[in-house]
Amino acid sequence: MNYMKNSDQQGFNSMNKKFISLREVGRQLDIPPSTIVYYKDKFERYIPSEGGEGRRTRYPVEVLEIFRRIRTMFNDNWSTEQIERELALKFSVLMSDQQPDQRFDQSVPSSDVAELAGVLSRMSDVLDNQSLFRSEIRSLRDEVAALRDERAGQDFVRQEELDALRAEVISLKRRLAGRNGGGIDFPPADFLASPLVIASGGEYLGVQGKGKKAFSLEDFVHLIERKESDFVGVETSWRQQDGHWVLVVRMEEVESGREQSVVLVAKKTVTPSKNVVTEIIRLNIDGNDAPDALLLTLFRQLRMVFNG
């Protein structure tokens, strides 16, 4: 019986293998040649090959799966260390089938092997710790995001409660003003709800919003009271003077302590077209009467806000 020599057996196996070029690898996987070369250089020890250097190098067809896997891991933003570990785990069988000229020297002393094993073990521990730290960081980020959402929800609920309290206070003032002998000065509902106007050039100018709803003194008061917050305090009061209604507004900035005073004097007026309106006859800001030009500017701004 004839036995085939070991070198002959290796040559026979080499003849039976199917080989492929790097260009063909790129064509079949639809990966640019430059990228294929980059993968080959970066992970050369995990890619089996035969022959010499350069164009003489041949690659078994099994490398298609290796390059495909490398491409996928790069697209998934894997680190180089993670990719190397994956290749070592999944393609170690292919690496053991390489030609003897690519195998590690088996004559390495056992002490060196043990030292290398210790280094690899420590590297594995470091990678595991990094993975744990990343997991903890993601968990902390999710917790912070949840706390922010919870805080935003609480702020929203708090603002709604404040708005409801302000509306309740206004309603209470109206009810008290409607009682005889209540001792509280507060304009009647029709005076507050009538269109708010200023007289300019013999005409009455007002603000009409969406749905043809006229801007009223009540709307004006609501705009002022909405300025109240943790940073700005707002106090409003009413009194009657010479048959007119006087609205006094005091605002104070909490941090700076800066104060501002606004006094608005209004009266009931019937226009030539028999419309009942509430006319501003005086507007005083911090002790200075506002000129007609400032009132016109104010009403233009009110028109933008009321229609916004």
C-alpha positions in Angstrom: 0.0 0.0 0.0 1.4 3.4 -1.0 1.2 6.3 1.5 1.1 9.8 0.4 3.8 12.0 1.9 2.8 14.9 4.1 4.0 17.5 1.6 2.2 15.7 -1.2 -1.0 15.6 0.9 -0.7 19.3 1.5 -0.3 20.0 -2.2 -3.2 17.8 -3.0 -5.4 19.6 -0.5 -4.2 22.9 -1.9 -5.2 21.9 -5.4 -8.7 20.9 -4.2 -9.3 24.3 -2.6 -11.1 27.1 -4.4 -9.3 30.5 -4.2 -10.4 34.0 -4.9 -8.8 37.4 -5.4 -9.4 40.5 -3.3 -10.9 42.2 -6.3 -13.4 39.4 -6.7 -14.2 39.6 -3.0 -15.0 43.3 -3.4 -17.1 42.6 -6.5 -19.2 39.8 -4.9 -19.8 41.8 -1.7 -20.2 45.1 -3.4 -17.5 46.7 -1.4 -14.9 49.2 -2.9 -11.5 47.6 -3.5 -9.8 50.2 -1.3 -12.1 49.2 1.6 -11.3 45.5 1.0 -7.6 46.2 1.2 -8.1 48.3 4.4 -10.0 45.4 6.0 -7.3 42.9 4.9 -4.4 45.1 6.3 -6.2 45.8 9.6 -7.3 42.2 10.3 -4.7 40.3 8.3 -4.0 37.7 11.0 -7.7 36.6 10.9 -7.9 36.3 7.1 -6.4 33.0 5.8 -4.2 33.2 2.6 -1.6 31.2 0.7 1.2 31.9 -1.6 3.6 34.8 -1.6 3.2 38.5 -1.1 1.3 40.9 -3.4 -0.5 39.5 -6.4 0.8 36.0 -5.6 -1.3 35.8 -2.5 -4.4 33.6 -2.8 -7.4 33.6 -0.6 -9.8 30.7 0.0 -13.4 31.4 -0.9 -14.3 31.1 2.8 -12.9 34.6 3.3 -16.1 36.0 1.7 -17.9 35.3 4.9 -15.1 36.9 6.9 -15.1 40.1 4.9 -18.9 40.2 5.0 -18.9 39.9 8.7 -16.2 42.6 9.1 -18.3 45.0 6.9 -21.4 44.4 9.0 -19.6 45.0 12.3 -18.0 48.2 11.0 -21.5 49.5 9.9 -22.8 48.7 13.4 -20.0 50.9 14.9 -18.1 48.0 16.6 -14.7 48.8 18.0 -11.6 47.2 16.6 -11.2 45.1 19.8 -14.8 43.8 19.5 -14.3 42.9 15.8 -11.1 41.1 16.6 -12.7 39.1 19.3 -15.6 38.2 17.1 -13.3 37.0 14.3 -11.2 35.0 16.7 -14.3 33.2 18.0 -16.2 32.6 14.7 -13.4 31.9 12.3 -10.7 30.1 14.3 -11.3 26.9 12.3 -10.4 28.6 9.1 -7.3 30.0 10.6 -6.2 26.5 11.7 -6.4 25.3 8.1 -3.9 27.8 6.8 -0.6 26.7 5.3 2.3 26.0 7.7 4.0 29.3 6.7 1.2 31.2 8.3 0.9 29.2 11.5 2.4 30.3 14.7 5.7 28.8 15.7 5.0 25.8 17.9 8.4 26.0 19.5 7.4 29.0 21.7 8.4 28.3 25.3 5.6 27.4 27.6 6.4 30.3 29.9 5.8 32.8 27.0 2.5 31.1 26.2 1.4 31.3 29.8 2.4 35.0 29.9 0.5 35.6 26.7 -2.5 33.8 28.1 -2.4 36.1 31.2 -2.3 39.2 29.0 -5.2 38.0 27.0 -7.2 37.3 30.2 -6.5 40.8 31.5 -7.6 42.3 28.2 -10.8 40.3 28.3 -11.5 41.6 31.8 -10.9 45.2 30.7 -13.2 44.8 27.8 -15.9 43.3 30.0 -15.5 46.2 32.4 -15.8 48.7 29.6 -19.0 46.9 28.4 -20.4 47.1 32.0 -19.5 50.8 32.3 -21.2 51.6 29.0 -24.3 49.8 30.2 -24.3 51.8 33.4 -23.8 55.0 31.5 -26.8 54.2 29.2 -28.9 53.4 32.3 -28.0 56.7 33.9 -28.8 58.6 30.8 -32.2 57.0 30.6 -32.8 57.8 34.3 -31.8 61.5 33.7 -34.1 61.7 30.7 -37.0 60.2 32.7 -36.4 62.7 35.5 -36.4 65.6 33.1 -39.7 64.4 31.6 -41.2 64.1 35.1 -40.0 67.6 36.0 -41.5 69.1 32.8 -44.8 67.3 33.6 -44.8 68.7 37.1 -44.1 72.3 35.8 -47.0 72.0 33.4 -49.4 70.8 36.1 -48.2 73.6 38.4 -48.8 76.2 35.8 -52.2 74.9 35.1 -53.0 75.0 38.9 -51.8 78.6 39.1 -53.9 79.7 36.1 -56.9 78.0 37.7 -56.3 79.8 41.0 -56.0 83.2 39.2 -59.3 82.5 37.4 -60.9 81.6 40.6 -59.7 84.8 42.3 -61.1 86.9 39.4 -64.4 85.1 39.6 -64.6 85.6 43.4 -63.9 89.4 42.9 -66.8 89.6 40.5 -69.2 87.8 42.7 -68.3 90.0 45.7 -68.6 93.1 43.5 -72.1 92.0 42.4 -73.4 91.9 46.0 -74.8 95.1 47.5 -72.8 96.5 50.3 -69.9 94.2 49.6 -67.5 97.0 50.3 -65.2 96.1 47.3 -64.9 98.3 44.2 -65.0 96.2 41.0 -66.3 97.2 37.6 -69.6 95.6 36.4 -69.3 92.7 33.9 -70.7 94.7 30.9 -68.1 97.4 31.5 -65.3 94.8 31.5 -66.7 93.0 28.5 -67.3 96.0 26.2 -64.8 96.7 23.4 -61.7 98.6 24.6 -61.0 101.7 22.5 -59.0 104.9 22.4 -60.1 108.2 20.8 -57.8 109.4 18.0 -58.6 112.1 15.4 -62.3 112.1 16.2 -62.5 108.3 15.8 -62.6 105.4 18.2 -59.9 102.8 17.5 -60.2 99.3 19.0 -58.8 95.8 18.4 -60.8 93.1 16.7 -59.6 89.5 17.0 -60.4 86.2 15.4 -64.1 85.4 15.1 -64.8 89.2 15.2 -64.4 89.2 18.9 -63.5 92.7 20.2 -60.6 93.1 22.6 -62.0 94.2 25.9 -60.8 95.6 29.2 -61.2 92.1 30.7 -58.8 90.8 28.1 -56.3 93.5 28.9 -56.4 92.6 32.6 -55.9 88.9 31.7 -52.7 89.8 29.7 -51.3 91.7 32.7 -52.1 89.0 35.3 -50.5 86.3 33.1 -47.2 88.0 33.6 -47.2 86.8 37.2 -44.7 84.1 37.9 -42.0 83.0 40.3 -39.9 85.9 39.0 -42.5 88.7 38.7 -45.2 89.6 41.2 -48.3 91.3 39.9 -51.0 93.1 42.0 -54.1 94.7 40.5 -56.7 96.8 42.2 -59.8 98.9 41.2 -61.3 102.1 42.5 -63.9 104.6 41.3 -63.0 108.2 40.7 -65.1 111.0 39.2 -67.4 108.5 37.6 -64.5 106.7 36.0 -63.0 103.3 36.8 -59.3 103.3 37.7 -57.2 100.2 37.3 -53.9 100.2 39.3 -51.3 97.6 38.4 -48.1 97.1 40.5 -45.4 94.8 39.2 -42.2 93.8 41.0 -39.2 91.7 39.8 -38.4 89.3 42.6 -34.6 89.2 42.1 -33.8 92.8 41.4 -36.7 94.3 43.4 -37.5 96.7 40.5 -41.0 98.0 40.6 -43.3 99.3 37.9 -46.6 101.1 38.3 -49.4 101.4 35.7 -52.5 103.4 36.1 -55.3 103.1 33.6 -58.4 105.3 33.7 -61.4 104.2 31.6 -65.0 105.3 31.2 -68.2 104.0 29.5 -68.7 105.7 26.1 -71.4 105.6 23.4 -70.1 106.1 19.9 -71.9 108.0 17.2 -73.0 104.7 15.8 -74.6 103.9 19.1 -72.1 101.3 20.2 -71.3 101.0 23.9 -67.5 100.8 24.4 -65.0 101.2 27.2 -62.7 104.1 26.4 -59.2 104.6 27.8 -58.9 108.3 28.7 -55.6 108.1 30.5 -52.7 105.7 30.8 -49.9 106.5 33.3 -46.7 104.5 33.6 -44.4 105.1 36.6 -45.9 108.6 37.1 -45.8 109.7 33.5 -48.8 110.1 31.3 -48.5 108.1 28.0 -48.9 110.3 24.9 -51.3 109.5 22.1 -48.5 108.1 20.0 -47.7 105.5 22.7 -51.3 104.5 23.0 -51.5 103.9 19.2 -48.3 101.8 19.4 -49.8 99.8 22.4 -52.9 99.0 20.4 -50.9 97.9 17.4 -49.1 95.4 19.7 -52.3 94.3 21.2 -53.7 93.6 17.8 -50.7 91.3 17.0 -51.0 89.5 20.4 -54.8 89.2 20.2 -54.6 87.7 16.7 -51.5 85.6 17.3 
